[in-house]
Amino acid sequence: MTTLLQINASLFADASQSSRLADEFVTAWRARHADASVIVRDVGRNTVPHLDGERFGAFVTDAAARTEVQNEVVAFSDALIDELRRADVIVLGLPMYNFGIPSTLKAYFDHIARAGVTFRYTADGPEGLLKGKKAVVFATRGGRYAGTPLDTQTEFVRNFLGFVGITDVEFVYAEGLAISPDAKTAALTQAQQTIERLAA
Ligand SMILES: Cc1cc2nc3c(=O)[nH]c(=O)nc-3n(C[C@H](O)[C@H](O)[C@H](O)COP(=O)(O)O)c2cc1C
């Protein structure tokens, strides 16, 4: 049995292009793997708080010494990490907002990067602990930036996922969505064709 974790990050809820592509991938996957189970974490609808000093302080306080509030912060982070641990395939909807990733997705990343839990430092450098997983990222943009220095997302997301051990990462782009209706249709059609190939 495969477990998929679908992470949506759009502020557009049901009208999101990246979440829709992620949905289509999950549907295509399920059509081919009847026993697949799916966990959905929507950080666009249920935003993740910024990692401030208080929240980070909870991570680095010994379990026995944590306050009730710190325990809640760690329990929230643990729940996010548990979903990742259970997942074989991570399906990430990645909108571009103001040349970067959605701030709620950054906050999610900040809550899953935990020393000794999802990565550790060794004599040879950091080692990611979330191993043996595949990630498929659906990157949607109003403009076209893939392969240019203005695409700040691809390298960052690939590096971050690699840092926690997720090194098998495939990006599917739907770009130029704001350029014209024709450009939008062409980009989404191309992404859908890639979905069929990836889910096969
Ligand atoms: C607040 C905001 C900022 C945006 N910034 C960018 C941008 O910097 N570059 C870009 O190409 N598109 C930008 N867009 C367009 C989105 O990338 C596009 O609407 C895409 O479909 C977003 O994915 P979503 O529909 O899953 O939210 C922005 C849209 C919004 C709402």
The ligand as a MOL file (V3000), in Angstrom:
LIG
                    3D

  0  0  0     0  0            999 V3000
M  V30 BEGIN CTAB
M  V30 COUNTS 31 33 0 0 0
M  V30 BEGIN ATOM
M  V30 1 C -0.3450 37.4900 -3.9280 0
M  V30 2 C 0.0740 36.9510 -5.2530 0
M  V30 3 C 1.3800 37.1080 -5.6800 0
M  V30 4 C 1.7710 36.5800 -6.9030 0
M  V30 5 N 3.0740 36.7180 -7.2960 0
M  V30 6 C 3.4860 36.1500 -8.4470 0
M  V30 7 C 4.8560 36.2360 -8.8480 0
M  V30 8 O 5.7090 36.7690 -8.1650 0
M  V30 9 N 5.2060 35.6650 -10.0290 0
M  V30 10 C 4.2970 35.0070 -10.8040 0
M  V30 11 O 4.6660 34.4900 -11.8530 0
M  V30 12 N 2.9980 34.9050 -10.4520 0
M  V30 13 C 2.5830 35.4700 -9.2940 0
M  V30 14 N 1.2760 35.3380 -8.9060 0
M  V30 15 C 0.3560 34.5350 -9.7290 0
M  V30 16 C 0.2770 33.1140 -9.1760 0
M  V30 17 O 1.5240 32.4760 -9.2360 0
M  V30 18 C -0.7570 32.3180 -9.9690 0
M  V30 19 O -2.0250 32.8990 -9.6920 0
M  V30 20 C -0.7650 30.8390 -9.6050 0
M  V30 21 O -1.8760 30.2330 -10.2240 0
M  V30 22 C -0.8480 30.6540 -8.1060 0
M  V30 23 O -1.0940 29.2880 -7.7890 0
M  V30 24 P -2.4650 28.9040 -7.0640 0
M  V30 25 O -3.5690 29.1700 -8.0540 0
M  V30 26 O -2.3180 27.4610 -6.7360 0
M  V30 27 O -2.5730 29.7640 -5.8450 0
M  V30 28 C 0.8500 35.8710 -7.7010 0
M  V30 29 C -0.4760 35.7230 -7.2530 0
M  V30 30 C -0.8640 36.2410 -6.0420 0
M  V30 31 C -2.2590 36.0520 -5.5700 0
M  V30 END ATOM
M  V30 BEGIN BOND
M  V30 1 1 1 2
M  V30 2 1 2 3
M  V30 3 2 2 30
M  V30 4 2 3 4
M  V30 5 1 4 5
M  V30 6 1 4 28
M  V30 7 2 5 6
M  V30 8 1 6 7
M  V30 9 1 6 13
M  V30 10 2 7 8
M  V30 11 1 7 9
M  V30 12 1 9 10
M  V30 13 2 10 11
M  V30 14 1 10 12
M  V30 15 2 12 13
M  V30 16 1 13 14
M  V30 17 1 14 15
M  V30 18 1 14 28
M  V30 19 1 15 16
M  V30 20 1 16 17
M  V30 21 1 16 18
M  V30 22 1 18 19
M  V30 23 1 18 20
M  V30 24 1 20 21
M  V30 25 1 20 22
M  V30 26 1 22 23
M  V30 27 1 23 24
M  V30 28 2 24 25
M  V30 29 1 24 26
M  V30 30 1 24 27
M  V30 31 2 28 29
M  V30 32 1 29 30
M  V30 33 1 30 31
M  V30 END BOND
M  V30 END CTAB
M  END
